[in-house]
């Protein structure tokens, strides 16, 4: 199981209308779309399953998925 779990593989609920999501956050529509594209690329960098596991999270933040990192370990254990 990854740090961030989606309800179904390759389904991204809430992304159907980025305008609605942008209206509920401090992000613009283009920023919401860019963040979603970034999530998709990060979540498929190690295992292409629509989830972001600890290794993918560490790789995105620290450019290293092998070395243990206390922040990533604690974040993913929540």
Backbone as a printed PyTorch tensor [residue, N CA C, xyz], in Angstrom:
tensor([[[  0.8500,  -1.1800,   0.0000],
         [  0.0000,   0.0000,   0.0000],
         [  0.8900,   1.2370,   0.0000]],

        [[  0.5170,   2.2270,  -0.7500],
         [  1.3050,   3.4460,  -0.8550],
         [  0.9190,   4.4810,   0.1910]],

        [[  1.6230,   5.5600,   0.1850],
         [  1.3110,   6.6610,   1.0890],
         [ -0.0410,   7.2760,   0.7560]],

        [[ -0.2920,   7.4180,  -0.5260],
         [ -1.5320,   8.0190,  -0.9860],
         [ -2.2720,   6.9780,  -1.7900]],

        [[ -3.4560,   6.5880,  -1.3600],
         [ -4.1830,   5.5470,  -2.0480],
         [ -5.3990,   6.1220,  -2.7450]],

        [[ -5.5440,   5.7400,  -3.9940],
         [ -6.7210,   6.1230,  -4.7540],
         [ -7.7280,   4.9910,  -4.6640]],

        [[ -9.0140,   5.3040,  -4.8500],
         [-10.0470,   4.2980,  -4.6630],
         [ -9.9550,   3.1680,  -5.6760]],

        [[ -9.5130,   3.4550,  -6.8570],
         [ -9.4170,   2.4260,  -7.8760],
         [ -8.2220,   2.7260,  -8.7590]],

        [[ -7.6210,   1.6970,  -9.2690],
         [ -6.4420,   1.8890, -10.0980],
         [ -6.7570,   2.7520, -11.3110]],

        [[ -5.9290,   3.7440, -11.5220],
         [ -5.9970,   4.6420, -12.6690],
         [ -7.2500,   5.5000, -12.7070]],

        [[ -8.0290,   5.5280, -11.6510],
         [ -9.1360,   6.4740, -11.5570],
         [ -8.7090,   7.5810, -10.6230]],

        [[ -9.0340,   8.8020, -10.9940],
         [ -8.6240,   9.9390, -10.2030],
         [ -9.8600,  10.7540,  -9.8520]],

        [[-10.6020,  10.3370,  -8.8170],
         [-11.8140,  11.0670,  -8.4540],
         [-11.5000,  12.5080,  -8.0660]],

        [[-12.3660,  13.4070,  -8.4880],
         [-12.1700,  14.8070,  -8.1950],
         [-11.4380,  15.5460,  -9.2960]],

        [[-10.8160,  14.8030, -10.2000],
         [-10.0840,  15.4480, -11.2820],
         [-10.9800,  15.6830, -12.4920]],

        [[-12.2130,  15.2260, -12.4350],
         [-13.1140,  15.4120, -13.5640],
         [-13.2720,  16.8870, -13.9180]],

        [[-13.2800,  17.7470, -12.9140],
         [-13.4330,  19.1730, -13.1660],
         [-12.4450,  19.9650, -12.3080]],

        [[-11.2730,  20.2850, -12.8740],
         [-10.2840,  21.0290, -12.0960],
         [-10.7450,  22.4380, -11.7210]],

        [[-11.7510,  22.9570, -12.4040],
         [-12.2800,  24.2850, -12.0640],
         [-12.9220,  24.2440, -10.6750]],

        [[-13.6750,  23.1920, -10.4010],
         [-14.3180,  23.0480,  -9.0860],
         [-13.2600,  22.8930,  -8.0010]],

        [[-12.2720,  22.0450,  -8.2570],
         [-11.2080,  21.8450,  -7.2730],
         [-10.4400,  23.1460,  -7.0270]],

        [[-10.1560,  23.8750,  -8.0830],
         [ -9.4390,  25.1510,  -7.9380],
         [-10.2550,  26.1570,  -7.1460]],

        [[-11.5710,  26.1240,  -7.3080],
         [-12.4180,  27.0670,  -6.5660],
         [-12.4630,  26.7530,  -5.0700]],

        [[-12.1060,  25.5320,  -4.7060],
         [-12.1310,  25.1190,  -3.3070],
         [-10.7580,  25.1990,  -2.6440]],

        [[ -9.7530,  25.6260,  -3.4110],
         [ -8.3840,  25.7080,  -2.8980],
         [ -7.7770,  27.0620,  -3.2490]],

        [[ -6.5530,  27.2530,  -2.8440],
         [ -5.8330,  28.4900,  -3.1730],
         [ -5.1230,  28.3880,  -4.5150]],

        [[ -5.2780,  27.2600,  -5.2190],
         [ -4.5990,  27.0380,  -6.4890],
         [ -5.4640,  27.4780,  -7.6590]],

        [[ -4.7980,  27.9040,  -8.7290],
         [ -5.5220,  28.2350,  -9.9600],
         [ -5.8130,  26.9400, -10.7270]],

        [[ -6.6470,  27.0320, -11.7490],
         [ -6.9870,  25.8590, -12.5520],
         [ -5.7320,  25.2740, -13.1920]],

        [[ -4.8890,  26.1210, -13.7470],
         [ -3.6700,  25.6160, -14.3980],
         [ -2.7250,  24.9720, -13.3780]],

        [[ -2.6890,  25.4970, -12.1550],
         [ -1.8520,  24.8970, -11.1130],
         [ -2.4050,  23.5430, -10.6880]],

        [[ -3.7220,  23.4120, -10.5890],
         [ -4.3380,  22.1300, -10.2490],
         [ -4.0050,  21.0960, -11.3280]],

        [[ -4.1280,  21.4900, -12.5760],
         [ -3.8110,  20.5720, -13.6780],
         [ -2.3360,  20.1810, -13.6630]],

        [[ -1.4520,  21.1490, -13.3940],
         [ -0.0170,  20.8600, -13.3350],
         [  0.3170,  19.9390, -12.1600]],

        [[ -0.3190,  20.1750, -11.0150],
         [ -0.0930,  19.3080,  -9.8510],
         [ -0.5690,  17.8860, -10.1190]],

        [[ -1.6890,  17.7510, -10.8140],
         [ -2.1880,  16.4200, -11.1390],
         [ -1.2300,  15.6940, -12.0830]],

        [[ -0.7050,  16.4000, -13.0800],
         [  0.2680,  15.7960, -13.9970],
         [  1.5340,  15.3870, -13.2420]],

        [[  1.9650,  16.2170, -12.3100],
         [  3.1320,  15.8920, -11.4930],
         [  2.8630,  14.6560, -10.6350]],

        [[  1.6780,  14.5870, -10.0270],
         [  1.3100,  13.4040,  -9.2360],
         [  1.3520,  12.1560, -10.0970]],

        [[  0.7850,  12.2240, -11.3040],
         [  0.7710,  11.0480, -12.1880],
         [  2.1840,  10.6030, -12.5330]],

        [[  3.0830,  11.5500, -12.8090],
         [  4.4530,  11.1580, -13.1610],
         [  5.2010,  10.5900, -11.9600]],

        [[  5.0030,  11.1870, -10.7720],
         [  5.6750,  10.6780,  -9.5730],
         [  5.1210,   9.3160,  -9.1880]],

        [[  3.8050,   9.1600,  -9.2460],
         [  3.1940,   7.9050,  -8.7980],
         [  3.4840,   6.7430,  -9.7380]],

        [[  3.9950,   7.0040, -10.9170],
         [  4.3430,   5.9120, -11.8300],
         [  5.8540,   5.8040, -12.0440]],

        [[  6.6410,   6.5010, -11.2370],
         [  8.0900,   6.4920, -11.4380],
         [  8.7500,   5.1730, -11.0500]],

        [[  8.2160,   4.4620, -10.0720],
         [  8.7680,   3.1700,  -9.6670],
         [  7.8130,   2.0520, -10.0640]],

        [[  6.5660,   2.1520,  -9.6210],
         [  5.5230,   1.1790,  -9.9500],
         [  4.3550,   1.9550, -10.5380]],

        [[  3.9280,   1.5760, -11.7300],
         [  2.8320,   2.2910, -12.3960],
         [  1.4930,   1.7230, -11.9360]],

        [[  1.0720,   2.1520, -10.7300],
         [ -0.1580,   1.6080, -10.1570],
         [ -1.1450,   2.6750,  -9.7030]],

        [[ -0.8560,   3.9470,  -9.9690],
         [ -1.7630,   5.0150,  -9.5500],
         [ -1.6500,   5.3710,  -8.0780]],

        [[ -0.6680,   4.7980,  -7.4040],
         [ -0.4270,   5.0780,  -5.9900],
         [  0.9540,   5.6990,  -5.8460]],

        [[  1.1480,   6.4580,  -4.8060],
         [  2.4700,   6.9980,  -4.5220],
         [  2.9850,   6.2890,  -3.2810]],

        [[  3.9620,   5.4010,  -3.4760],
         [  4.5030,   4.6880,  -2.3280],
         [  5.6690,   5.4570,  -1.7250]],

        [[  6.2150,   4.9220,  -0.6540],
         [  7.2640,   5.6320,   0.0820],
         [  8.4890,   5.8830,  -0.7910]],

        [[  8.8690,   4.9150,  -1.6060],
         [ 10.0380,   5.0730,  -2.4610],
         [  9.8300,   6.1870,  -3.4850]],

        [[  8.6410,   6.2450,  -4.0720],
         [  8.3440,   7.3000,  -5.0410],
         [  8.2990,   8.6680,  -4.3640]],

        [[  7.7530,   8.7140,  -3.1640],
         [  7.7070,   9.9610,  -2.3980],
         [  9.1170,  10.4550,  -2.0910]],

        [[  9.9820,   9.5520,  -1.6170],
         [ 11.3630,   9.9060,  -1.3210],
         [ 12.0990,  10.3480,  -2.5770]],

        [[ 11.8810,   9.6530,  -3.6730],
         [ 12.5410,   9.9990,  -4.9260],
         [ 12.1400,  11.3990,  -5.3850]],

        [[ 10.8610,  11.7350,  -5.2440],
         [ 10.3810,  13.0530,  -5.6580],
         [ 10.9470,  14.1670,  -4.7770]],

        [[ 11.0430,  13.9280,  -3.4810],
         [ 11.5140,  14.9720,  -2.5650],
         [ 13.0270,  15.0660,  -2.4560]],

        [[ 13.6770,  13.9160,  -2.4280],
         [ 15.1000,  13.8910,  -2.0830],
         [ 15.9900,  13.3210,  -3.1740]],

        [[ 15.4180,  12.9370,  -4.3100],
         [ 16.1840,  12.3480,  -5.4270],
         [ 16.9160,  11.0810,  -5.0090]],

        [[ 16.3670,  10.3850,  -4.0050],
         [ 16.9820,   9.1590,  -3.5260],
         [ 15.8920,   8.2740,  -2.9470]],

        [[ 15.6770,   7.1010,  -3.5270],
         [ 14.6240,   6.2310,  -3.0120],
         [ 15.1550,   5.1100,  -2.1390]],

        [[ 16.4640,   4.9180,  -2.1020],
         [ 17.0570,   3.8070,  -1.3540],
         [ 17.3920,   4.1760,   0.0850]],

        [[ 17.9490,   5.3590,   0.2890],
         [ 18.3940,   5.7690,   1.6200],
         [ 17.1900,   6.0410,   2.5150]],

        [[ 17.2350,   5.5570,   3.7400],
         [ 16.1580,   5.7870,   4.6950],
         [ 16.0730,   7.2690,   5.0400]],

        [[ 14.8700,   7.7710,   5.1170],
         [ 14.6470,   9.1630,   5.4650],
         [ 13.5640,   9.2080,   6.5310]],

        [[ 13.8540,   9.8120,   7.6490],
         [ 12.9220,   9.8470,   8.7790],
         [ 11.6270,  10.5670,   8.4150]],

        [[ 11.7160,  11.6680,   7.6730],
         [ 10.5170,  12.4100,   7.2730],
         [  9.5920,  11.5370,   6.4370]],

        [[ 10.1270,  10.8930,   5.4020],
         [  9.3060,  10.0480,   4.5360],
         [  8.7450,   8.8520,   5.3050]],

        [[  9.5540,   8.2950,   6.1720],
         [  9.1000,   7.1470,   6.9670],
         [  7.9320,   7.5250,   7.8700]],

        [[  8.0570,   8.6550,   8.5490],
         [  6.9820,   9.1060,   9.4400],
         [  5.7520,   9.5300,   8.6620]],

        [[  5.9490,  10.2180,   7.5450],
         [  4.8390,  10.6770,   6.7200],
         [  4.0230,   9.5040,   6.1850]],

        [[  4.6980,   8.4730,   5.7350],
         [  4.0180,   7.3190,   5.1550],
         [  3.4600,   6.3690,   6.2010]],

        [[  3.8390,   6.5380,   7.4400],
         [  3.2940,   5.6830,   8.4820],
         [  2.0100,   6.2420,   9.0800]],

        [[  1.6240,   7.4500,   8.6970],
         [  0.3910,   8.0610,   9.2150],
         [ -0.8410,   7.3910,   8.6690]]])
